[in-house]
Amino acid sequence: MAGATPKLIKELREKSGAGMLDCKKALNATEGNLEEAIKHLREAGLSKAAKKSSNVAAEGLISILANDDKTKVTMVELNSQTDFVAKNENFLALKDEITAHVQATAVSSTEELNKTEINGTNFEEYLNSRIAIIGENIVARKMTTISTDNGVVNGYVHLGKVGVTLAATCAPEAKEKTADLLKKIAMHAASMKPTVISYKDLSAEFIESENKGIIADIEKLNIELHRLGKPEKKIPLFVSRSQLTAEALAEAEDKMKSDLKEQGKPEKIWDKI
C-alpha cells in the first residue's frame, strides 16, 4: 500500500488540522491508511498534549453565544498559555466550537464537559488533539448557560476579556427591544466591572473606605470651588444604600421635621414637603 501522497496529505490535513509534515509522517507510518493515520495523529497529539498539560493557562478569551430567538445564552472562558495563541485562528475556531457544544450539552463544569462527546470523540481526547495542533495547553475553565421561557437573554464581551450575560422577562412583542436593552446594560456592566451583584454584598470595610475616599475627593474639590467663588458641593452622609438603616432613616426624618418646624411650616404639609 502506498504511503503519503499529496492527495492523502491534503485530505488528512483537512480532517485533522495537523501540520503537513505530521500528516506525511503519519501516512508513511500507516502505509497510507487514512483512518489509521488519523488515529496515529490523535495518539501522537495525546502524548504531546500530556507534556503541555502542566503548563499554566492564564490567558485566553471569553466567548458568548446566544441562540436565534434569544431564549438561551452561553458564556465560556477558554484559557491558553499566551495572549499570542489566543489570537490564533485555530484557537478562535475552537472557542466558537466549544461554546456551541457547551450550549448544546447544557454542561456547567469542566468535569461534566470532559465526559461529553464532540464530533464522535470524547471531549477530553478531542481537546488534547487540538492542543497538539495549536501548541499550548488549553483549558475550558468556566462555563454557564442561562435561558428563559417568558422573556429574552443577551450578552456582551468586551475585548474578549470581560463577559456579561443577562435575562429579562418581557411581553412577546417587546422581545427585540428588550434584547437590545439587555446588550446595552451588559456593555455598561462590562465597562464598570462590578465586583458584586447587590449592594448587600459589599463589605463594611469597603463601604467605610469608599465613604472616606469620596468625602475626601469632594472636600478637595470644594477648596478649588471656594477659590473660584463657585458653589461648593454638599458632603454626603452616606455613599451606599446599605448605610440607610432603619435607624439612619428615622434620624434623618426627625431632623427634617425639626427643620420644618423651625421654619414655621404647618405640620399637616410636612409629608408633602
C-alpha contacts under 8 A as a table, 3 or more apart, distances in Angstrom:
res1	aa1	res2	aa2	distance
1	M	31	E	5.71
1	M	32	G	6.62
2	A	5	T	7.72
2	A	31	E	5.70
2	A	32	G	5.54
3	G	27	L	5.55
3	G	28	N	4.49
3	G	29	A	7.60
3	G	30	T	7.22
3	G	31	E	4.32
3	G	32	G	4.13
3	G	33	N	7.86
4	A	8	L	6.26
4	A	9	I	6.30
4	A	24	K	5.44
4	A	25	K	7.67
4	A	27	L	4.95
4	A	28	N	5.32
4	A	31	E	7.35
4	A	32	G	5.60
5	T	8	L	5.20
5	T	9	I	6.01
5	T	24	K	7.93
5	T	32	G	7.84
6	P	9	I	5.09
6	P	10	K	6.10
7	K	10	K	5.19
7	K	11	E	6.24
8	L	11	E	5.04
8	L	12	L	5.98
8	L	27	L	7.82
8	L	32	G	7.37
8	L	34	L	7.36
9	I	12	L	5.12
9	I	13	R	6.08
9	I	20	M	6.82
9	I	23	C	5.81
9	I	24	K	6.02
9	I	27	L	7.51
10	K	13	R	5.19
10	K	14	E	6.32
10	K	20	M	7.95
11	E	14	E	5.20
11	E	15	K	6.30
12	L	15	K	5.13
12	L	16	S	5.88
12	L	17	G	7.72
12	L	18	A	7.86
12	L	23	C	6.34
12	L	34	L	6.85
12	L	37	A	7.80
12	L	38	I	7.18
13	R	16	S	5.27
13	R	17	G	4.98
13	R	18	A	5.48
13	R	19	G	6.67
13	R	20	M	6.68
13	R	23	C	6.48
14	E	17	G	5.66
16	S	38	I	6.70
16	S	41	L	7.85
17	G	133	I	6.95
18	A	22	D	6.43
18	A	23	C	6.43
18	A	41	L	7.78
18	A	133	I	5.64
19	G	22	D	5.32
19	G	23	C	6.21
19	G	133	I	7.39
20	M	23	C	5.13
20	M	24	K	6.18
21	L	24	K	5.06
21	L	25	K	6.22
22	D	25	K	5.16
22	D	26	A	6.10
22	D	41	L	7.57
23	C	26	A	5.08
23	C	27	L	6.13
23	C	37	A	7.58
23	C	41	L	7.57
24	K	27	L	5.26
24	K	28	N	6.18
25	K	28	N	5.18
25	K	29	A	6.03
26	A	29	A	5.06
26	A	30	T	6.21
26	A	37	A	5.06
26	A	38	I	7.74
26	A	40	H	6.15
26	A	41	L	6.45
27	L	30	T	5.13
27	L	31	E	5.77
27	L	32	G	4.60
27	L	33	N	6.51
27	L	34	L	6.92
27	L	37	A	5.40
28	N	31	E	5.00
28	N	32	G	6.06
29	A	32	G	7.75
29	A	37	A	7.65
30	T	33	N	5.52
30	T	34	L	7.91
30	T	36	E	6.13
30	T	37	A	5.85
30	T	40	H	7.91
32	G	37	A	7.34
33	N	36	E	5.35
33	N	37	A	5.97
34	L	37	A	4.94
34	L	38	I	6.25
35	E	38	I	5.15
35	E	39	K	6.35
36	E	39	K	4.98
36	E	40	H	5.98
37	A	40	H	4.80
37	A	41	L	6.11
38	I	41	L	5.11
38	I	42	R	6.13
39	K	42	R	4.99
39	K	43	E	6.10
40	H	43	E	5.17
40	H	44	A	6.06
41	L	44	A	4.92
41	L	45	G	5.79
41	L	129	S	7.95
42	R	45	G	4.82
42	R	46	L	6.07
42	R	129	S	5.68
43	E	46	L	5.05
43	E	47	S	6.47
44	A	47	S	5.28
44	A	48	K	6.32
45	G	48	K	5.03
45	G	49	A	5.90
45	G	128	N	6.46
45	G	129	S	4.86
45	G	130	R	7.74
45	G	131	I	7.43
45	G	132	A	4.74
45	G	133	I	7.41
46	L	49	A	4.98
46	L	50	A	6.03
46	L	125	E	7.07
46	L	128	N	5.56
46	L	129	S	6.04
46	L	132	A	7.12
47	S	50	A	5.13
47	S	51	K	6.62
48	K	51	K	5.35
48	K	52	K	6.67
48	K	131	I	7.96
48	K	132	A	5.61
49	A	52	K	5.05
49	A	53	S	5.98
49	A	128	N	5.31
49	A	129	S	7.15
49	A	131	I	5.70
49	A	132	A	5.36
49	A	136	E	7.97
49	A	137	N	7.01
50	A	53	S	5.09
50	A	54	S	7.75
50	A	128	N	7.77
51	K	54	S	6.94
52	K	55	N	5.39
52	K	136	E	6.47
52	K	137	N	5.32
53	S	56	V	7.96
53	S	137	N	5.59
54	S	137	N	7.81
55	N	81	Q	7.20
55	N	137	N	6.16
56	V	80	S	8.00
56	V	81	Q	6.00
56	V	137	N	7.34
57	A	60	G	7.74
57	A	79	N	5.43
57	A	80	S	4.55
57	A	81	Q	4.05
57	A	82	T	7.43
57	A	137	N	6.20
57	A	138	I	6.29
57	A	139	V	6.74
58	A	79	N	5.97
58	A	80	S	6.17
58	A	81	Q	5.65
58	A	82	T	7.38
59	E	79	N	5.31
59	E	80	S	5.04
59	E	81	Q	5.52
59	E	82	T	5.44
59	E	83	D	5.52
59	E	86	A	7.19
60	G	77	E	7.46
60	G	78	L	5.65
60	G	79	N	4.04
60	G	80	S	4.85
60	G	81	Q	7.42
60	G	82	T	7.25
60	G	83	D	6.26
60	G	85	V	7.92
60	G	86	A	5.04
60	G	161	K	7.87
61	L	77	E	6.01
61	L	78	L	5.59
61	L	79	N	6.40
61	L	86	A	6.64
61	L	95	K	7.97
61	L	160	G	4.96
61	L	161	K	5.69
62	I	75	M	7.03
62	I	76	V	5.77
62	I	77	E	4.59
62	I	78	L	6.38
62	I	157	V	6.83
62	I	160	G	5.11
62	I	161	K	5.60
62	I	162	V	6.64
62	I	163	G	6.14
63	S	75	M	5.55
63	S	76	V	5.21
63	S	77	E	6.41
63	S	78	L	7.65
63	S	95	K	6.81
63	S	96	D	7.14
63	S	99	T	6.75
63	S	157	V	7.08
63	S	160	G	7.02
63	S	163	G	7.48
64	I	73	V	7.00
64	I	74	T	5.55
64	I	75	M	4.44
64	I	76	V	6.58
64	I	99	T	7.20
64	I	155	G	6.73
64	I	156	Y	7.08
64	I	157	V	6.93
64	I	163	G	7.38
65	L	73	V	5.53
65	L	74	T	5.21
65	L	75	M	6.60
65	L	99	T	6.76
65	L	100	A	7.05
66	A	70	K	5.82
66	A	71	T	7.58
66	A	72	K	5.76
66	A	73	V	4.12
66	A	74	T	6.39
66	A	153	V	7.50
66	A	154	N	6.41
66	A	155	G	7.58
67	N	70	K	5.32
67	N	71	T	6.65
67	N	72	K	5.70
67	N	73	V	6.40
68	D	71	T	7.89
69	D	72	K	7.95
69	D	152	V	7.89
70	K	73	V	7.09
70	K	152	V	5.27
70	K	153	V	5.31
70	K	154	N	6.51
70	K	179	A	7.30
71	T	147	S	5.36
71	T	148	T	5.35
71	T	149	D	6.90
71	T	151	G	6.96
71	T	152	V	5.02
71	T	153	V	5.55
72	K	145	T	6.95
72	K	146	I	5.75
72	K	147	S	4.20
72	K	148	T	6.70
72	K	152	V	7.72
72	K	153	V	6.18
73	V	103	Q	7.60
73	V	145	T	5.62
73	V	146	I	5.60
73	V	147	S	6.48
73	V	153	V	6.25
73	V	154	N	6.34
73	V	155	G	7.32
73	V	165	T	7.19
74	T	99	T	6.84
74	T	100	A	7.98
74	T	102	V	7.40
74	T	103	Q	5.80
74	T	143	M	7.30
74	T	144	T	5.73
74	T	145	T	4.23
74	T	146	I	6.60
74	T	165	T	7.95
75	M	99	T	7.01
75	M	143	M	5.60
75	M	144	T	5.44
75	M	145	T	6.39
75	M	163	G	7.41
75	M	165	T	7.37
76	V	99	T	6.01
76	V	140	A	7.17
76	V	141	R	7.72
76	V	142	K	5.71
76	V	143	M	4.30
76	V	144	T	6.64
77	E	140	A	6.03
77	E	141	R	5.78
77	E	142	K	5.09
77	E	143	M	6.32
78	L	95	K	6.59
78	L	138	I	7.07
78	L	139	V	5.79
78	L	140	A	4.50
78	L	141	R	6.11
78	L	142	K	7.46
79	N	86	A	7.88
79	N	138	I	5.50
79	N	139	V	5.09
79	N	140	A	6.26
79	N	141	R	6.82
80	S	83	D	7.31
80	S	85	V	6.82
80	S	86	A	6.33
80	S	136	E	6.56
80	S	137	N	5.92
80	S	138	I	4.69
80	S	139	V	6.69
81	Q	85	V	7.49
81	Q	136	E	6.18
81	Q	137	N	6.20
81	Q	138	I	7.16
82	T	85	V	5.62
82	T	86	A	6.68
83	D	86	A	4.98
83	D	87	K	6.80
84	F	87	K	5.56
84	F	88	N	6.94
85	V	88	N	4.95
85	V	91	F	6.84
85	V	134	I	7.65
85	V	136	E	7.65
86	A	91	F	6.05
86	A	92	L	7.03
87	K	91	F	6.96
87	K	92	L	6.74
88	N	91	F	5.21
88	N	92	L	6.24
89	E	92	L	5.06
89	E	93	A	6.13
90	N	93	A	5.17
90	N	94	L	6.11
90	N	134	I	6.78
91	F	94	L	4.97
91	F	95	K	6.07
91	F	134	I	7.08
92	L	95	K	5.02
92	L	96	D	6.47
93	A	96	D	5.30
93	A	97	E	6.19
94	L	97	E	4.96
94	L	98	I	6.00
95	K	98	I	5.34
95	K	99	T	6.16
96	D	99	T	5.18
96	D	100	A	6.25
97	E	100	A	5.31
97	E	101	H	6.19
98	I	101	H	4.90
98	I	102	V	6.05
99	T	102	V	5.13
99	T	103	Q	6.31
100	A	103	Q	5.16
100	A	104	A	6.18
101	H	104	A	5.03
101	H	105	T	6.07
101	H	118	I	7.35
102	V	105	T	5.27
102	V	106	A	5.65
102	V	107	V	5.76
102	V	108	S	7.77
102	V	113	L	7.31
102	V	143	M	7.55
103	Q	106	A	5.17
103	Q	107	V	7.44
103	Q	145	T	6.62
105	T	116	T	7.77
106	A	145	T	6.97
107	V	112	E	5.80
107	V	113	L	5.92
107	V	143	M	7.76
107	V	144	T	7.78
108	S	112	E	6.81
108	S	113	L	7.51
108	S	142	K	7.67
108	S	143	M	5.52
108	S	144	T	5.53
108	S	145	T	7.46
109	S	112	E	5.30
109	S	113	L	6.20
109	S	141	R	7.70
109	S	142	K	6.54
109	S	143	M	6.35
110	T	113	L	4.96
110	T	114	N	6.11
110	T	140	A	6.37
110	T	141	R	6.20
110	T	142	K	7.07
110	T	143	M	7.97
111	E	114	N	5.33
111	E	115	K	6.80
112	E	115	K	5.44
112	E	116	T	6.97
113	L	116	T	5.46
113	L	123	F	6.89
114	N	122	N	7.16
114	N	123	F	5.17
114	N	124	E	4.92
115	K	122	N	6.73
115	K	123	F	6.59
115	K	124	E	7.41
116	T	122	N	6.03
116	T	123	F	5.62
117	E	120	G	5.79
117	E	121	T	5.13
117	E	122	N	4.41
117	E	123	F	5.12
118	I	121	T	5.30
118	I	122	N	6.31
118	I	123	F	5.57
118	I	126	Y	7.30
121	T	125	E	6.90
121	T	126	Y	6.08
122	N	125	E	5.41
122	N	126	Y	6.13
123	F	126	Y	4.91
123	F	127	L	6.01
124	E	127	L	5.16
124	E	128	N	6.19
125	E	128	N	5.07
125	E	129	S	6.30
126	Y	129	S	5.14
126	Y	130	R	6.50
127	L	130	R	5.08
127	L	131	I	6.16
127	L	138	I	7.76
128	N	131	I	4.87
128	N	132	A	6.30
129	S	132	A	5.19
129	S	133	I	6.56
130	R	133	I	5.04
130	R	134	I	6.00
131	I	134	I	5.16
131	I	135	G	5.60
131	I	136	E	5.72
131	I	137	N	5.87
131	I	138	I	6.30
132	A	135	G	5.28
132	A	136	E	7.32
140	A	143	M	7.66
146	I	153	V	7.58
146	I	165	T	7.96
146	I	166	L	7.99
146	I	167	A	7.40
147	S	152	V	7.83
147	S	153	V	6.82
147	S	167	A	7.38
148	T	151	G	5.77
148	T	152	V	6.32
148	T	153	V	7.20
148	T	167	A	7.17
148	T	169	T	7.84
150	N	169	T	5.70
150	N	170	C	6.64
150	N	171	A	7.59
150	N	172	P	7.86
151	G	167	A	7.32
151	G	168	A	5.56
151	G	169	T	4.06
151	G	170	C	4.79
151	G	171	A	6.94
151	G	172	P	7.29
151	G	175	K	6.71
152	V	167	A	5.81
152	V	168	A	5.66
152	V	169	T	6.58
152	V	170	C	7.26
152	V	175	K	6.18
152	V	178	T	7.10
152	V	179	A	6.05
153	V	165	T	7.28
153	V	166	L	5.59
153	V	167	A	4.24
153	V	168	A	6.41
153	V	179	A	6.33
153	V	182	L	7.24
154	N	165	T	5.79
154	N	166	L	5.62
154	N	167	A	6.65
154	N	179	A	5.91
154	N	180	D	7.96
154	N	182	L	5.90
154	N	183	K	5.81
155	G	163	G	7.31
155	G	164	V	5.39
155	G	165	T	4.11
155	G	166	L	6.08
155	G	182	L	7.08
155	G	183	K	5.50
155	G	186	A	5.91
156	Y	163	G	5.79
156	Y	164	V	5.48
156	Y	165	T	6.67
156	Y	183	K	6.07
156	Y	186	A	5.63
156	Y	187	M	5.91
156	Y	190	A	7.59
157	V	160	G	5.60
157	V	161	K	6.92
157	V	162	V	5.59
157	V	163	G	4.34
157	V	164	V	6.53
157	V	187	M	7.65
157	V	190	A	7.34
158	H	161	K	5.95
158	H	162	V	5.15
158	H	163	G	6.38
158	H	187	M	7.41
158	H	190	A	6.36
158	H	191	S	7.64
159	L	162	V	7.04
160	G	163	G	7.41
162	V	190	A	5.89
162	V	193	K	7.93
163	G	190	A	6.42
164	V	186	A	5.41
164	V	187	M	7.64
164	V	189	A	7.04
164	V	190	A	6.27
165	T	186	A	6.58
166	L	182	L	6.37
166	L	186	A	6.96
167	A	182	L	7.42
168	A	178	T	7.56
168	A	182	L	7.73
170	C	174	A	6.23
170	C	175	K	6.47
170	C	178	T	7.18
171	A	174	A	5.30
171	A	175	K	6.70
172	P	175	K	5.57
173	E	176	E	7.62
174	A	177	K	5.55
174	A	178	T	5.96
175	K	178	T	5.08
175	K	179	A	5.97
176	E	179	A	5.23
176	E	180	D	6.35
177	K	180	D	5.10
177	K	181	L	6.20
178	T	181	L	4.93
178	T	182	L	6.11
179	A	182	L	5.08
179	A	183	K	6.37
180	D	183	K	5.22
180	D	184	K	6.49
181	L	184	K	5.13
181	L	185	I	6.24
182	L	185	I	5.05
182	L	186	A	6.01
183	K	186	A	4.96
183	K	187	M	6.15
184	K	187	M	5.03
184	K	188	H	6.32
185	I	188	H	5.04
185	I	189	A	6.18
186	A	189	A	5.01
186	A	190	A	6.05
187	M	190	A	5.11
187	M	191	S	6.18
188	H	191	S	5.09
188	H	192	M	6.18
189	A	192	M	5.14
189	A	193	K	5.77
189	A	194	P	6.66
190	A	193	K	5.18
190	A	194	P	7.91
194	P	197	I	7.29
196	V	199	Y	7.29
196	V	201	D	6.11
196	V	202	L	6.99
197	I	201	D	7.17
198	S	201	D	5.53
198	S	202	L	7.51
199	Y	202	L	5.48
199	Y	240	S	7.27
199	Y	241	R	6.83
199	Y	242	S	6.42
200	K	242	S	6.28
202	L	206	F	6.67
202	L	207	I	6.87
203	S	206	F	5.25
203	S	207	I	6.40
204	A	207	I	5.18
204	A	208	E	6.15
205	E	208	E	5.21
205	E	209	S	6.14
206	F	209	S	5.10
206	F	210	E	6.09
207	I	210	E	5.09
207	I	211	N	5.93
207	I	239	V	7.59
207	I	240	S	6.91
208	E	211	N	4.99
208	E	212	K	6.30
209	S	212	K	5.31
209	S	213	G	6.19
210	E	213	G	4.96
210	E	214	I	5.97
210	E	239	V	7.52
211	N	214	I	5.41
211	N	215	I	6.21
211	N	238	F	7.02
211	N	239	V	5.81
212	K	215	I	5.28
212	K	216	A	6.07
213	G	216	A	5.12
213	G	217	D	6.23
214	I	217	D	5.12
214	I	218	I	6.30
214	I	239	V	7.89
215	I	218	I	5.19
215	I	219	E	6.10
215	I	235	I	6.27
215	I	236	P	7.10
216	A	219	E	5.12
216	A	220	K	6.15
217	D	220	K	5.16
217	D	221	L	6.19
218	I	221	L	4.92
218	I	222	N	6.02
218	I	233	K	6.79
218	I	234	K	7.94
218	I	235	I	6.79
219	E	222	N	5.02
219	E	223	I	6.48
219	E	235	I	7.52
220	K	223	I	5.36
220	K	224	E	6.98
221	L	224	E	5.34
221	L	225	L	6.25
221	L	233	K	7.96
222	N	225	L	4.80
222	N	226	H	5.85
222	N	232	E	5.22
222	N	233	K	6.33
223	I	226	H	5.20
223	I	227	R	6.28
224	E	227	R	5.03
224	E	228	L	6.28
225	L	228	L	5.07
225	L	229	G	6.06
225	L	230	K	5.02
225	L	231	P	6.56
225	L	232	E	5.84
226	H	229	G	4.95
226	H	230	K	5.89
226	H	231	P	7.19
226	H	232	E	6.58
227	R	230	K	7.70
236	P	239	V	6.86
238	F	241	R	7.65
238	F	243	Q	6.28
238	F	244	L	7.49
239	V	243	Q	7.50
240	S	243	Q	5.59
240	S	244	L	7.48
241	R	244	L	5.34
242	S	245	T	6.86
243	Q	248	A	7.59
244	L	247	E	7.92
244	L	248	A	5.64
244	L	249	L	6.13
245	T	248	A	5.08
245	T	249	L	6.21
246	A	249	L	5.19
246	A	250	A	6.10
247	E	250	A	5.12
247	E	251	E	6.08
248	A	251	E	5.13
248	A	252	A	6.18
249	L	252	A	5.07
249	L	253	E	6.12
250	A	253	E	5.05
250	A	254	D	6.18
251	E	254	D	5.19
251	E	255	K	6.25
252	A	255	K	5.07
252	A	256	M	6.28
253	E	256	M	5.15
253	E	257	K	6.20
254	D	257	K	5.12
254	D	258	S	6.09
255	K	258	S	5.09
255	K	259	D	6.23
256	M	259	D	5.06
256	M	260	L	6.19
257	K	260	L	5.10
257	K	261	K	6.08
257	K	270	W	7.10
258	S	261	K	5.11
258	S	262	E	6.27
259	D	262	E	5.17
259	D	263	Q	6.29
260	L	263	Q	4.97
260	L	264	G	6.38
260	L	265	K	5.46
260	L	270	W	7.18
261	K	264	G	5.11
261	K	265	K	5.76
261	K	266	P	7.51
261	K	267	E	7.37
262	E	265	K	7.65
265	K	269	I	7.47
265	K	270	W	7.30
266	P	269	I	5.85
266	P	270	W	6.91
267	E	270	W	5.26
268	K	271	D	7.34
269	I	272	K	5.26
269	I	273	I	6.44
270	W	273	I	5.13
